[in-house]
Amino acid sequence: MRKFDIRKIRKLAAPQRYGELYFYFREAEQLIASNFPDARRYGKRLKRRVENLYNQWFKSLGHPGSLVQAVSVPES
């Protein structure tokens, strides 16, 4: 897993920034599903941080209220 570095993400344009946040959100979900307590703990922290950054950066652009809503796939 790549280390989460907010400084690099801040330099990106909005579409690339969104892609990076999506990548880290998926990584956090996988870590939370892990059997290792340290990985689970880090995944929860990472997910919370990514969701907060998403809300700060993309709320004003008209994206859904949270990254969870934006990422979730509707069931058919």
LOMAR-538928 format. One record per residue: x, y, z of N, C-alpha, C in turn; residue in three letters. Coordinates in steps of 0.1 Angstrom, whole numbers, plus 5000, padded with zeros to 4 digits. Atoms other than C-alpha are relative to their C-alpha. Example, Ala and Ser with C-alpha at 12.3 -4.5 7.8 and 13.67 -1.06 7.14 Angstrom:
BEGIN
500949885000512349555078500950125000ALA
499149895000513749895071499250115008SER
This chain:
BEGIN
500849885000500050005000500950125000MET
499249875000501250354992499650085013ARG
500249924988501650595021499150124996LYS
500949885003498950865023500850125003PHE
499249884998500651195017499150114994ASP
500949895004498251495017500650104992ILE
499349895008500851735003500049974985ARG
500050035015501051544970498650014995LYS
501450005004497251514968499550144998ILE
500449865001496751884973500550074988ARG
499449945012498951964943499249964987LYS
500650065011496751764920498750084996LEU
501349935005493851904898498849915006ALA
501150064994490351814909499749854996ALA
500250135005489851504887501049895006PRO
499050094995493151344898499949995015GLN
500250004985492551444934498949915004ARG
501250084997489151274933500549854998TYR
499550135003490850964918500949945012GLY
499250044989493450954945499249975013GLU
500950024988490850994973499249874999LEU
500850125003488850714957501049885003TYR
499050104998492050494957500249975015PHE
499750024985492750554994498849965007TYR
501350054994489050505003499949854998PHE
500150155002489150154987501149935008ARG
499050064991492450085005499649995014GLU
500550004986490950185038498949895002ALA
501050114998487949955032500649865001GLU
499350135000490349665025500749985013GLN
499350014988492349745056499049975012LEU
501050024989489149755078499649855000ILE
500450145001488249405065501149915004ALA
498950084997491649275075499849935013SER
500050074988492249025103501050065010ASN
499049944991495049235118499550135007PHE
500549884993494049485145500750134996PRO
499349885003496749735136499550054986ASP
500549965013495649735099498650055001ALA
501449964999491949765109500050145006ARG
500049874993492750065132500550104990ARG
499549915009494850235105499050034989TYR
501149995010492050165079498950095004GLY
501149914995489450335101500550155000LYS
499549865000491650645106500250054986ARG
499949965014492450655069498750034993LEU
501349985006488850625059499450135005LYS
500549884994487850905083500650124994ARG
499349885005490551135070499650024985ARG
500449995014489751065033498650064999VAL
501449955001486051125039499950155003GLU
500049864997486751455056500650094989ASN
499449925011489051575028499050014988LEU
501050005011486451475002498950105003TYR
501149904997483751675020500650144999ASN
499549875001486051975023500250054985GLN
499649965013487151974987498950004989TRP
500950025011484251854966498550045004PHE
501349964997481151964985499550124992LYS
500349885008481252304968499949984985SER
500150035014481552144934498749924996LEU
501350065003478151974936500149855000GLY
499950154999479351614943499149965012HIS
500850054989477251394967500650045013PRO
499749964986477351465004501249935006GLY
498950074994479951195012500649914989SER
499350095009482450974995499349865000LEU
500750125000480450675006498950004990VAL
501150005010477450784986500650014986GLN
499549985014479650874956500649864995ALA
499350125003481450534957499049884999VAL
500950125000478450304964499449984987SER
500650055013477050104935498649965003VAL
501450044998473250084933499849864997PRO
500350145003471949734935498949994990GLU
501050015010469949614906499349875001SER
